[in-house]
Amino acid sequence: TKSINNGSLRILETLTYLDPPEHTAIKDIALDWFRPTNLAQWETTIRELAKAAVDRLLRTDGRIDFVKDFALHYPLHVIMSLFGVPEEDEPRMMALTQEFFGTADPDAARDDVEPLTPDAAAKQWVATIQDFYAYFENLLQDRRANPRDDLATIVAQARNDSGEYYPNEIAYGYFIAIATAGHDTTSSTLAGGMLELGRHPDLLAKAKADPSLAPHIVNESLRWASPVKHFMRQATQDYTLRGRDIKKGDRFMLLYQSGNRDAEVIPDPDRFDITRRPNKHIAFGYGPHMCIGQHLAKLELRIMFEELLPHIESLELVDDTKMIQTNFVGGLKNMPVEITFAG
């Protein structure tokens, strides 16, 4: 990554790699937009997009790849619509996202990178980030010159305490975070949750009979799928955790999947339970770095479960599934199913 950041641990100028007070100032750029009170105005739009996706599904014979034919597209279309990216550019955003998160997966390898070589992941990441930068430079300049009612404009128009625009790299980092994590994690959660409902017809029946369970299905699907596998951190001071000494400067990996199966916190963690309350999952992280988009993701998922489940009589897996080869962000690569529609 030296060609982008001269070898710094800050791979991108994005919230993931910042600490307060810088982190606080940058997060505040879009924090109000992502609050539930603001997102409420978009619920009708999101529900219309969900209904359109379900309508397209109902026009099939029910034998589909639930990931490739359904789960990938709805969250992508939602976030790009709210973000302000033209629909014709959505396939490009999807391809770049898969390259960005799938650096260890040969199916996501770029044509200009030899897969599975020792330095392939770094080369692919750098090439993908550069492609993102090239695309978002045009978006950034357009929104500064021609503001619109979209999320891209909020980021592009943001200014620091001196009244100047933030450096372009800050906007690029925001744009990349929105364009990748803004849909990939949601699609992985949707697919993971539906797979478990299909495997447990009693839970599917319970979910259909009680629409009020939708928010709990969302939380349990997030815990179960844990689409974000890890983030790296560096200790800023000495600390002792359960007898283990962590020294200032030590780097360590936060494993969210492991935390979401912690029996000390979550009873019977290896059971998919759509009535689990409280659900103390950490799929969105914890503390200052808790995901800024968590409320949007939950809203999208709740609406989709509300719109989709009434139409599903059964969902059966008809072949093996595969997982994306990643230790960072991802989930099911495919999910061949046969759906019997209700009514």
FILO-414563 format. One record per residue (C-alpha): residue number from 1; residue in one letter; chain; x, z, y. Coordinates in nm, 4 decimals, always signed. Last residue first. Example, Ala and Ser with C-alpha at 12.3 -4.5 7.8 and 13.67 -1.06 7.14 Angstrom:
REM residues 2
+-----+---+---+----------+----------+----------+
!   k ! r ! c !       xx !       zz !       yy !
+-----+---+---+----------+----------+----------+
!   2 ! S ! A !  +1.3670 !  +0.7140 !  -0.1060 !
!   1 ! A ! A !  +1.2300 !  +0.7800 !  -0.4500 !
+-----+---+---+----------+----------+----------+
***
This chain:
REM residues 343
+-----+---+---+----------+----------+----------+
!   k ! r ! c !       xx !       zz !       yy !
+-----+---+---+----------+----------+----------+
! 343 ! G ! A !  -5.0680 !  -0.2132 !  -1.8503 !
! 342 ! A ! A !  -4.7207 !  -0.0665 !  -1.8663 !
! 341 ! F ! A !  -4.4210 !  -0.2950 !  -1.9094 !
! 340 ! T ! A !  -4.2186 !  -0.2906 !  -2.2263 !
! 339 ! I ! A !  -3.8537 !  -0.3158 !  -2.1341 !
! 338 ! E ! A !  -3.5896 !  -0.4531 !  -2.3676 !
! 337 ! V ! A !  -3.2423 !  -0.3511 !  -2.2665 !
! 336 ! P ! A !  -2.8869 !  -0.4744 !  -2.2245 !
! 335 ! M ! A !  -2.7046 !  -0.2230 !  -2.0017 !
! 334 ! N ! A !  -2.3793 !  -0.3549 !  -1.8565 !
! 333 ! K ! A !  -2.0845 !  -0.2255 !  -1.6584 !
! 332 ! L ! A !  -2.2150 !  +0.1308 !  -1.6557 !
! 331 ! G ! A !  -2.0483 !  +0.3627 !  -1.4089 !
! 330 ! G ! A !  -1.8048 !  +0.3419 !  -1.1235 !
! 329 ! V ! A !  -1.5772 !  +0.5185 !  -0.8782 !
! 328 ! F ! A !  -1.2242 !  +0.6502 !  -0.9408 !
! 327 ! N ! A !  -1.1031 !  +0.6784 !  -1.3000 !
! 326 ! T ! A !  -1.1952 !  +0.3203 !  -1.3737 !
! 325 ! Q ! A !  -1.2663 !  +0.0865 !  -1.6622 !
! 324 ! I ! A !  -1.6298 !  +0.0051 !  -1.5947 !
! 323 ! M ! A !  -1.8351 !  +0.1336 !  -1.8857 !
! 322 ! K ! A !  -1.9761 !  -0.0816 !  -2.1619 !
! 321 ! T ! A !  -2.3166 !  -0.0635 !  -2.3259 !
! 320 ! D ! A !  -2.3924 !  -0.1595 !  -2.6825 !
! 319 ! D ! A !  -2.6956 !  -0.3693 !  -2.7643 !
! 318 ! V ! A !  -3.0762 !  -0.3540 !  -2.7580 !
! 317 ! L ! A !  -3.1257 !  -0.0366 !  -2.5503 !
! 316 ! E ! A !  -3.4947 !  +0.0407 !  -2.5299 !
! 315 ! L ! A !  -3.7058 !  +0.0983 !  -2.2201 !
! 314 ! S ! A !  -4.0683 !  +0.1974 !  -2.2682 !
! 313 ! E ! A !  -4.3995 !  +0.1890 !  -2.0845 !
! 312 ! I ! A !  -4.2385 !  +0.1135 !  -1.7490 !
! 311 ! H ! A !  -4.4600 !  +0.0114 !  -1.4542 !
! 310 ! P ! A !  -4.5268 !  +0.3645 !  -1.3246 !
! 309 ! L ! A !  -4.1476 !  +0.4265 !  -1.3400 !
! 308 ! L ! A !  -4.0428 !  +0.1581 !  -1.0922 !
! 307 ! E ! A !  -4.1996 !  +0.2481 !  -0.7564 !
! 306 ! E ! A !  -4.1454 !  +0.6246 !  -0.7607 !
! 305 ! F ! A !  -3.8047 !  +0.5876 !  -0.9293 !
! 304 ! M ! A !  -3.7064 !  +0.3362 !  -0.6612 !
! 303 ! I ! A !  -3.8252 !  +0.5565 !  -0.3751 !
! 302 ! R ! A !  -3.6350 !  +0.8562 !  -0.5070 !
! 301 ! L ! A !  -3.3192 !  +0.6498 !  -0.5558 !
! 300 ! E ! A !  -3.3198 !  +0.5017 !  -0.2068 !
! 299 ! L ! A !  -3.3928 !  +0.8394 !  -0.0456 !
! 298 ! K ! A !  -3.1245 !  +1.0154 !  -0.2488 !
! 297 ! A ! A !  -2.8672 !  +0.7534 !  -0.1465 !
! 296 ! L ! A !  -2.9722 !  +0.7776 !  +0.2191 !
! 295 ! H ! A !  -2.9454 !  +1.1570 !  +0.2110 !
! 294 ! Q ! A !  -2.6004 !  +1.1464 !  +0.0498 !
! 293 ! G ! A !  -2.4517 !  +0.9013 !  +0.2999 !
! 292 ! I ! A !  -2.2162 !  +1.1433 !  +0.4787 !
! 291 ! C ! A !  -2.0705 !  +1.2483 !  +0.1446 !
! 290 ! M ! A !  -1.9431 !  +1.6071 !  +0.1502 !
! 289 ! H ! A !  -1.5955 !  +1.6017 !  +0.3042 !
! 288 ! P ! A !  -1.6523 !  +1.9092 !  +0.5220 !
! 287 ! G ! A !  -1.7648 !  +2.1156 !  +0.2209 !
! 286 ! Y ! A !  -1.8584 !  +1.9770 !  -0.1186 !
! 285 ! G ! A !  -1.8547 !  +1.6493 !  -0.3079 !
! 284 ! F ! A !  -2.1489 !  +1.4128 !  -0.3342 !
! 283 ! A ! A !  -2.1799 !  +1.4398 !  -0.7134 !
! 282 ! I ! A !  -2.1297 !  +1.8160 !  -0.6819 !
! 281 ! H ! A !  -2.4241 !  +1.9255 !  -0.8936 !
! 280 ! K ! A !  -2.5916 !  +2.2601 !  -0.8336 !
! 279 ! N ! A !  -2.9306 !  +2.1624 !  -0.9723 !
! 278 ! P ! A !  -3.1600 !  +2.4560 !  -0.9089 !
! 277 ! R ! A !  -3.3809 !  +2.3669 !  -1.0784 !
! 276 ! R ! A !  -3.3476 !  +2.1294 !  -1.3727 !
! 275 ! T ! A !  -3.6840 !  +1.9647 !  -1.4414 !
! 274 ! I ! A !  -3.5366 !  +1.6223 !  -1.5189 !
! 273 ! D ! A !  -3.3058 !  +1.7738 !  -1.7822 !
! 272 ! F ! A !  -3.0363 !  +1.5547 !  -1.9378 !
! 271 ! R ! A !  -2.8638 !  +1.7994 !  -2.1731 !
! 270 ! D ! A !  -2.4850 !  +1.8303 !  -2.1805 !
! 269 ! P ! A !  -2.4879 !  +2.0924 !  -1.9037 !
! 268 ! D ! A !  -2.6863 !  +2.3541 !  -2.0982 !
! 267 ! P ! A !  -2.6829 !  +2.5878 !  -1.7985 !
! 266 ! I ! A !  -2.4965 !  +2.4566 !  -1.4924 !
! 265 ! V ! A !  -2.2581 !  +2.6940 !  -1.3135 !
! 264 ! E ! A !  -2.0462 !  +2.8486 !  -1.5877 !
! 263 ! A ! A !  -2.1329 !  +2.5546 !  -1.8131 !
! 262 ! D ! A !  -1.9372 !  +2.3179 !  -1.5891 !
! 261 ! R ! A !  -2.0616 !  +1.9650 !  -1.6716 !
! 260 ! N ! A !  -2.0918 !  +1.8547 !  -1.3079 !
! 259 ! G ! A !  -1.7520 !  +2.0053 !  -1.2339 !
! 258 ! S ! A !  -1.5915 !  +1.7898 !  -1.5013 !
! 257 ! Q ! A !  -1.7476 !  +1.4755 !  -1.3614 !
! 256 ! Y ! A !  -1.6381 !  +1.5769 !  -1.0120 !
! 255 ! L ! A !  -1.2713 !  +1.5933 !  -1.1056 !
! 254 ! L ! A !  -1.0759 !  +1.6939 !  -0.7933 !
! 253 ! M ! A !  -0.7191 !  +1.5700 !  -0.8414 !
! 252 ! F ! A !  -0.4186 !  +1.7544 !  -0.7073 !
! 251 ! R ! A !  -0.1305 !  +1.7063 !  -0.4681 !
! 250 ! D ! A !  +0.0930 !  +1.9998 !  -0.3796 !
! 249 ! G ! A !  +0.2028 !  +2.0056 !  -0.0151 !
! 248 ! K ! A !  +0.1440 !  +2.3771 !  +0.0323 !
! 247 ! K ! A !  +0.1761 !  +2.5404 !  -0.3072 !
! 246 ! I ! A !  -0.1008 !  +2.5974 !  -0.5586 !
! 245 ! D ! A !  -0.0526 !  +2.9005 !  -0.7794 !
! 244 ! R ! A !  -0.2825 !  +2.9290 !  -1.0804 !
! 243 ! G ! A !  -0.4210 !  +3.2777 !  -1.1397 !
! 242 ! R ! A !  -0.7810 !  +3.1724 !  -1.0997 !
! 241 ! L ! A !  -0.6957 !  +2.9732 !  -0.7873 !
! 240 ! T ! A !  -0.3998 !  +3.0963 !  -0.5822 !
! 239 ! Y ! A !  -0.3396 !  +2.9245 !  -0.2497 !
! 238 ! D ! A !  -0.0421 !  +2.8132 !  -0.0393 !
! 237 ! Q ! A !  -0.1409 !  +2.5981 !  +0.2564 !
! 236 ! T ! A !  -0.2427 !  +2.2414 !  +0.3441 !
! 235 ! A ! A !  -0.2893 !  +2.1429 !  -0.0206 !
! 234 ! Q ! A !  -0.3111 !  +1.7678 !  -0.0778 !
! 233 ! R ! A !  -0.6282 !  +1.6136 !  -0.2178 !
! 232 ! M ! A !  -0.7111 !  +1.3274 !  -0.4524 !
! 231 ! F ! A !  -1.0693 !  +1.2269 !  -0.5177 !
! 230 ! H ! A !  -1.2347 !  +1.2001 !  -0.8538 !
! 229 ! K ! A !  -1.5010 !  +1.0445 !  -1.0748 !
! 228 ! V ! A !  -1.7504 !  +0.9294 !  -0.8130 !
! 227 ! P ! A !  -2.0414 !  +0.7911 !  -1.0168 !
! 226 ! S ! A !  -2.1283 !  +1.1344 !  -1.1599 !
! 225 ! A ! A !  -2.3766 !  +0.9762 !  -1.4034 !
! 224 ! W ! A !  -2.5279 !  +1.3043 !  -1.5229 !
! 223 ! R ! A !  -2.5141 !  +1.4953 !  -1.1957 !
! 222 ! L ! A !  -2.6507 !  +1.2035 !  -0.9956 !
! 221 ! S ! A !  -2.9164 !  +1.1380 !  -1.2587 !
! 220 ! E ! A !  -3.0129 !  +1.5059 !  -1.2481 !
! 219 ! N ! A !  -3.0459 !  +1.4951 !  -0.8709 !
! 218 ! V ! A !  -3.2549 !  +1.1777 !  -0.8709 !
! 217 ! I ! A !  -3.4767 !  +1.2964 !  -1.1552 !
! 216 ! H ! A !  -3.5367 !  +1.6124 !  -0.9510 !
! 215 ! P ! A !  -3.6433 !  +1.4066 !  -0.6492 !
! 214 ! A ! A !  -3.8804 !  +1.2015 !  -0.8711 !
! 213 ! L ! A !  -4.0448 !  +1.5013 !  -1.0399 !
! 212 ! S ! A !  -4.3367 !  +1.4923 !  -0.7949 !
! 211 ! P ! A !  -4.4486 !  +1.1715 !  -0.9681 !
! 210 ! D ! A !  -4.5733 !  +1.3779 !  -1.2653 !
! 209 ! A ! A !  -4.7178 !  +1.1761 !  -1.5541 !
! 208 ! K ! A !  -4.4562 !  +0.9012 !  -1.5312 !
! 207 ! A ! A !  -4.1708 !  +1.1525 !  -1.5356 !
! 206 ! K ! A !  -4.3212 !  +1.3371 !  -1.8324 !
! 205 ! A ! A !  -4.3637 !  +1.0113 !  -2.0247 !
! 204 ! L ! A !  -4.0042 !  +0.9130 !  -1.9500 !
! 203 ! L ! A !  -3.8887 !  +1.2580 !  -2.0584 !
! 202 ! D ! A !  -4.0741 !  +1.2276 !  -2.3884 !
! 201 ! P ! A !  -3.9357 !  +0.8763 !  -2.4352 !
! 200 ! H ! A !  -3.5792 !  +1.0129 !  -2.4330 !
! 199 ! R ! A !  -3.3310 !  +0.7264 !  -2.4698 !
! 198 ! G ! A !  -3.5143 !  +0.5240 !  -2.2066 !
! 197 ! L ! A !  -3.5076 !  +0.8161 !  -1.9649 !
! 196 ! E ! A !  -3.1344 !  +0.8488 !  -2.0324 !
! 195 ! L ! A !  -3.0676 !  +0.4815 !  -1.9597 !
! 194 ! M ! A !  -3.2853 !  +0.5007 !  -1.6479 !
! 193 ! G ! A !  -3.0704 !  +0.7800 !  -1.5063 !
! 192 ! G ! A !  -2.7415 !  +0.6041 !  -1.5717 !
! 191 ! A ! A !  -2.8674 !  +0.2761 !  -1.4259 !
! 190 ! L ! A !  -2.9942 !  +0.4398 !  -1.1071 !
! 189 ! T ! A !  -2.6799 !  +0.6513 !  -1.0711 !
! 188 ! S ! A !  -2.4476 !  +0.3532 !  -1.1117 !
! 187 ! S ! A !  -2.6554 !  +0.1560 !  -0.8593 !
! 186 ! T ! A !  -2.6316 !  +0.4403 !  -0.6083 !
! 185 ! T ! A !  -2.2555 !  +0.4780 !  -0.6468 !
! 184 ! D ! A !  -2.2000 !  +0.1059 !  -0.5909 !
! 183 ! H ! A !  -2.4318 !  +0.0856 !  -0.2878 !
! 182 ! G ! A !  -2.2974 !  +0.2684 !  +0.0153 !
! 181 ! A ! A !  -1.9738 !  +0.3534 !  -0.1643 !
! 180 ! T ! A !  -1.8586 !  -0.0029 !  -0.1041 !
! 179 ! A ! A !  -1.9935 !  -0.1513 !  +0.2202 !
! 178 ! I ! A !  -2.0326 !  +0.1872 !  +0.3897 !
! 177 ! A ! A !  -1.6775 !  +0.2982 !  +0.3096 !
! 176 ! I ! A !  -1.5391 !  -0.0430 !  +0.4053 !
! 175 ! F ! A !  -1.7234 !  -0.0415 !  +0.7385 !
! 174 ! Y ! A !  -1.6047 !  +0.3076 !  +0.8247 !
! 173 ! G ! A !  -1.2442 !  +0.2196 !  +0.7456 !
! 172 ! Y ! A !  -1.2695 !  -0.1047 !  +0.9440 !
! 171 ! A ! A !  -1.4117 !  +0.0874 !  +1.2406 !
! 170 ! I ! A !  -1.1232 !  +0.3343 !  +1.2327 !
! 169 ! E ! A !  -0.8739 !  +0.0482 !  +1.1941 !
! 168 ! N ! A !  -1.0160 !  -0.1145 !  +1.5084 !
! 167 ! P ! A !  -0.8933 !  +0.1766 !  +1.7158 !
! 166 ! Y ! A !  -1.1788 !  +0.3788 !  +1.8695 !
! 165 ! Y ! A !  -1.3275 !  +0.2178 !  +2.1767 !
! 164 ! E ! A !  -1.2314 !  +0.3885 !  +2.5001 !
! 163 ! G ! A !  -1.4315 !  +0.6468 !  +2.6910 !
! 162 ! S ! A !  -1.1482 !  +0.8978 !  +2.6948 !
! 161 ! D ! A !  -1.3356 !  +1.1257 !  +2.4556 !
! 160 ! N ! A !  -1.3454 !  +0.8441 !  +2.1980 !
! 159 ! R ! A !  -1.5883 !  +0.5542 !  +2.1877 !
! 158 ! A ! A !  -1.8321 !  +0.4261 !  +1.9264 !
! 157 ! Q ! A !  -1.9773 !  +0.0779 !  +1.9888 !
! 156 ! A ! A !  -1.8549 !  -0.0721 !  +1.6613 !
! 155 ! V ! A !  -1.9785 !  +0.2202 !  +1.4515 !
! 154 ! I ! A !  -2.3270 !  +0.2268 !  +1.6031 !
! 153 ! T ! A !  -2.3403 !  -0.1536 !  +1.6019 !
! 152 ! A ! A !  -2.2642 !  -0.1717 !  +1.2301 !
! 151 ! L ! A !  -2.5470 !  +0.0735 !  +1.1636 !
! 150 ! D ! A !  -2.8119 !  -0.1574 !  +1.3043 !
! 149 ! D ! A !  -3.0316 !  -0.2089 !  +1.6084 !
! 148 ! R ! A !  -2.8129 !  -0.4750 !  +1.7651 !
! 147 ! P ! A !  -2.5209 !  -0.4894 !  +2.0084 !
! 146 ! N ! A !  -2.3842 !  -0.8353 !  +2.1012 !
! 145 ! A ! A !  -2.0278 !  -0.8181 !  +2.2350 !
! 144 ! R ! A !  -1.9205 !  -0.5031 !  +2.0527 !
! 143 ! R ! A !  -2.1347 !  -0.6021 !  +1.7560 !
! 142 ! D ! A !  -1.9731 !  -0.9469 !  +1.7338 !
! 141 ! Q ! A !  -1.6202 !  -0.8096 !  +1.7631 !
! 140 ! L ! A !  -1.6744 !  -0.5658 !  +1.4780 !
! 139 ! L ! A !  -1.8460 !  -0.8186 !  +1.2507 !
! 138 ! N ! A !  -1.5639 !  -1.0697 !  +1.2969 !
! 137 ! E ! A !  -1.2993 !  -0.8059 !  +1.2255 !
! 136 ! F ! A !  -1.5130 !  -0.6920 !  +0.9314 !
! 135 ! Y ! A !  -1.4498 !  -1.0052 !  +0.7282 !
! 134 ! A ! A !  -1.0733 !  -1.0109 !  +0.7795 !
! 133 ! Y ! A !  -1.0432 !  -0.6374 !  +0.7214 !
! 132 ! F ! A !  -1.2418 !  -0.6618 !  +0.3957 !
! 131 ! D ! A !  -1.0107 !  -0.9385 !  +0.2758 !
! 130 ! Q ! A !  -0.7089 !  -0.7231 !  +0.3638 !
! 129 ! I ! A !  -0.8626 !  -0.4322 !  +0.1739 !
! 128 ! T ! A !  -0.9077 !  -0.6550 !  -0.1310 !
! 127 ! A ! A !  -0.5486 !  -0.7768 !  -0.1244 !
! 126 ! V ! A !  -0.4129 !  -0.4233 !  -0.0855 !
! 125 ! W ! A !  -0.6314 !  -0.2861 !  -0.3641 !
! 124 ! Q ! A !  -0.5421 !  -0.5714 !  -0.5959 !
! 123 ! K ! A !  -0.1702 !  -0.5261 !  -0.5366 !
! 122 ! A ! A !  -0.1930 !  -0.1508 !  -0.5934 !
! 121 ! A ! A !  -0.3902 !  -0.1937 !  -0.9151 !
! 120 ! A ! A !  -0.1631 !  -0.4703 !  -1.0435 !
! 119 ! D ! A !  +0.1585 !  -0.2694 !  -1.0072 !
! 118 ! P ! A !  +0.2125 !  -0.1945 !  -1.3753 !
! 117 ! T ! A !  +0.0451 !  -0.5175 !  -1.4929 !
! 116 ! L ! A !  -0.3124 !  -0.4796 !  -1.6121 !
! 115 ! P ! A !  -0.4493 !  -0.7906 !  -1.4457 !
! 114 ! E ! A !  -0.2319 !  -1.0555 !  -1.2751 !
! 113 ! V ! A !  -0.3577 !  -1.0681 !  -0.9167 !
! 112 ! D ! A !  -0.4531 !  -1.3852 !  -0.7234 !
! 111 ! D ! A !  -0.7635 !  -1.4566 !  -0.9317 !
! 110 ! R ! A !  -0.8849 !  -1.1043 !  -0.8650 !
! 109 ! A ! A !  -0.9373 !  -0.8658 !  -1.1534 !
! 108 ! A ! A !  -1.2841 !  -0.7176 !  -1.1985 !
! 107 ! D ! A !  -1.3179 !  -0.8053 !  -1.5673 !
! 106 ! P ! A !  -0.9642 !  -0.6766 !  -1.6251 !
! 105 ! D ! A !  -1.0737 !  -0.3259 !  -1.5168 !
! 104 ! A ! A !  -0.8034 !  -0.0999 !  -1.3729 !
! 103 ! T ! A !  -0.8547 !  -0.2146 !  -1.0118 !
! 102 ! G ! A !  -1.2302 !  -0.1852 !  -1.0484 !
! 101 ! F ! A !  -1.3225 !  +0.0091 !  -0.7337 !
! 100 ! F ! A !  -1.1997 !  -0.2420 !  -0.4751 !
!  99 ! E ! A !  -1.2484 !  -0.5517 !  -0.6937 !
!  98 ! Q ! A !  -1.6080 !  -0.4504 !  -0.7658 !
!  97 ! T ! A !  -1.6641 !  -0.3825 !  -0.3965 !
!  96 ! L ! A !  -1.5108 !  -0.7167 !  -0.2990 !
!  95 ! A ! A !  -1.7429 !  -0.9027 !  -0.5356 !
!  94 ! M ! A !  -2.0517 !  -0.7184 !  -0.4112 !
!  93 ! M ! A !  -1.9620 !  -0.7761 !  -0.0452 !
!  92 ! R ! A !  -1.9171 !  -1.1476 !  -0.1141 !
!  91 ! P ! A !  -2.2508 !  -1.1609 !  -0.2963 !
!  90 ! E ! A !  -2.4127 !  -0.9888 !  +0.0068 !
!  89 ! D ! A !  -2.2898 !  -1.2477 !  +0.2576 !
!  88 ! E ! A !  -2.6048 !  -1.4625 !  +0.2390 !
!  87 ! E ! A !  -2.8104 !  -1.1517 !  +0.3130 !
!  86 ! P ! A !  -2.6448 !  -1.1126 !  +0.6525 !
!  85 ! V ! A !  -2.4638 !  -0.7784 !  +0.7078 !
!  84 ! G ! A !  -2.6491 !  -0.5536 !  +0.9526 !
!  83 ! F ! A !  -2.5843 !  -0.2120 !  +0.8022 !
!  82 ! L ! A !  -2.9519 !  -0.1436 !  +0.7373 !
!  81 ! S ! A !  -2.9944 !  -0.4729 !  +0.5513 !
!  80 ! M ! A !  -2.6534 !  -0.4347 !  +0.3835 !
!  79 ! I ! A !  -2.7449 !  -0.0851 !  +0.2659 !
!  78 ! V ! A !  -3.0780 !  -0.1888 !  +0.1174 !
!  77 ! H ! A !  -2.9633 !  -0.5175 !  -0.0368 !
!  76 ! L ! A !  -2.6724 !  -0.3491 !  -0.2140 !
!  75 ! P ! A !  -2.8938 !  -0.0651 !  -0.3361 !
!  74 ! Y ! A !  -3.1404 !  -0.3176 !  -0.4891 !
!  73 ! H ! A !  -2.8861 !  -0.5612 !  -0.6343 !
!  72 ! L ! A !  -2.6700 !  -0.3680 !  -0.8766 !
!  71 ! A ! A !  -2.9551 !  -0.1932 !  -1.0595 !
!  70 ! F ! A !  -3.1539 !  -0.5072 !  -1.1405 !
!  69 ! D ! A !  -3.0071 !  -0.8066 !  -1.3229 !
!  68 ! K ! A !  -2.6488 !  -0.6881 !  -1.3699 !
!  67 ! V ! A !  -2.7249 !  -0.3257 !  -1.4526 !
!  66 ! F ! A !  -3.0569 !  -0.3641 !  -1.6341 !
!  65 ! D ! A !  -2.9293 !  -0.6526 !  -1.8435 !
!  64 ! I ! A !  -3.2648 !  -0.8044 !  -1.9188 !
!  63 ! R ! A !  -3.5265 !  -0.8498 !  -2.1868 !
!  62 ! G ! A !  -3.8435 !  -0.7487 !  -2.0007 !
!  61 ! D ! A !  -4.0056 !  -1.0919 !  -2.0076 !
!  60 ! T ! A !  -3.9335 !  -1.1316 !  -1.6371 !
!  59 ! R ! A !  -4.1926 !  -1.1433 !  -1.3567 !
!  58 ! L ! A !  -4.2131 !  -0.7638 !  -1.3597 !
!  57 ! L ! A !  -3.8479 !  -0.7435 !  -1.2551 !
!  56 ! R ! A !  -3.9112 !  -0.9576 !  -0.9485 !
!  55 ! D ! A !  -4.2001 !  -0.7296 !  -0.8518 !
!  54 ! V ! A !  -3.9758 !  -0.4257 !  -0.8994 !
!  53 ! A ! A !  -3.7176 !  -0.5666 !  -0.6573 !
!  52 ! A ! A !  -3.9878 !  -0.6510 !  -0.4021 !
!  51 ! K ! A !  -4.1305 !  -0.3011 !  -0.4360 !
!  50 ! A ! A !  -3.7878 !  -0.1486 !  -0.3734 !
!  49 ! L ! A !  -3.7309 !  -0.3651 !  -0.0652 !
!  48 ! E ! A !  -4.0714 !  -0.2651 !  +0.0706 !
!  47 ! R ! A !  -3.9907 !  +0.0985 !  -0.0015 !
!  46 ! I ! A !  -3.6643 !  +0.0692 !  +0.1914 !
!  45 ! T ! A !  -3.8442 !  -0.0754 !  +0.4935 !
!  44 ! T ! A !  -4.1113 !  +0.1959 !  +0.4826 !
!  43 ! E ! A !  -3.8461 !  +0.4677 !  +0.4516 !
!  42 ! W ! A !  -3.6427 !  +0.3391 !  +0.7460 !
!  41 ! Q ! A !  -3.7967 !  +0.5657 !  +1.0101 !
!  40 ! A ! A !  -3.7368 !  +0.8657 !  +0.7831 !
!  39 ! L ! A !  -3.3634 !  +0.7909 !  +0.7920 !
!  38 ! N ! A !  -3.3417 !  +0.9407 !  +1.1401 !
!  37 ! T ! A !  -3.4805 !  +1.2830 !  +1.0469 !
!  36 ! P ! A !  -3.2944 !  +1.2707 !  +0.7143 !
!  35 ! R ! A !  -2.9581 !  +1.2518 !  +0.8977 !
!  34 ! F ! A !  -2.7469 !  +0.9404 !  +0.8342 !
!  33 ! W ! A !  -2.7818 !  +0.8033 !  +1.1887 !
!  32 ! D ! A !  -2.6928 !  +1.1438 !  +1.3336 !
!  31 ! L ! A !  -2.3652 !  +1.1497 !  +1.1410 !
!  30 ! A ! A !  -2.2595 !  +0.7990 !  +1.2443 !
!  29 ! I ! A !  -1.9865 !  +0.8660 !  +1.5002 !
!  28 ! D ! A !  -1.9836 !  +1.2386 !  +1.4206 !
!  27 ! K ! A !  -1.7705 !  +1.1699 !  +1.1126 !
!  26 ! I ! A !  -1.4916 !  +1.0399 !  +1.3362 !
!  25 ! A ! A !  -1.4909 !  +1.3486 !  +1.5571 !
!  24 ! T ! A !  -1.5106 !  +1.5911 !  +1.2656 !
!  23 ! H ! A !  -1.2335 !  +1.4175 !  +1.0708 !
!  22 ! E ! A !  -1.0008 !  +1.4304 !  +1.3716 !
!  21 ! P ! A !  -1.0609 !  +1.8056 !  +1.4104 !
!  20 ! P ! A !  -1.0557 !  +1.8336 !  +1.1172 !
!  19 ! D ! A !  -0.8852 !  +1.6460 !  +0.8329 !
!  18 ! L ! A !  -0.8874 !  +1.2742 !  +0.7535 !
!  17 ! Y ! A !  -0.8269 !  +1.0799 !  +0.4307 !
!  16 ! T ! A !  -1.1817 !  +1.0536 !  +0.2981 !
!  15 ! L ! A !  -1.3222 !  +0.9978 !  +0.6460 !
!  14 ! T ! A !  -1.1571 !  +0.6578 !  +0.6825 !
!  13 ! E ! A !  -0.8393 !  +0.5185 !  +0.8304 !
!  12 ! L ! A !  -0.7345 !  +0.3822 !  +0.4931 !
!  11 ! I ! A !  -0.4602 !  +0.4683 !  +0.2451 !
!  10 ! R ! A !  -0.3791 !  +0.7884 !  +0.4309 !
!   9 ! L ! A !  -0.1066 !  +0.9111 !  +0.1946 !
!   8 ! S ! A !  +0.1279 !  +0.7035 !  +0.4106 !
!   7 ! G ! A !  +0.3346 !  +0.4273 !  +0.2506 !
!   6 ! N ! A !  +0.3656 !  +0.2082 !  +0.5591 !
!   5 ! N ! A !  -0.0135 !  +0.1925 !  +0.5981 !
!   4 ! I ! A !  -0.1193 !  -0.1643 !  +0.5158 !
!   3 ! S ! A !  +0.1871 !  -0.3406 !  +0.3759 !
!   2 ! K ! A !  +0.3026 !  -0.0085 !  +0.2306 !
!   1 ! T ! A !  +0.0000 !  +0.0000 !  +0.0000 !
+-----+---+---+----------+----------+----------+
***
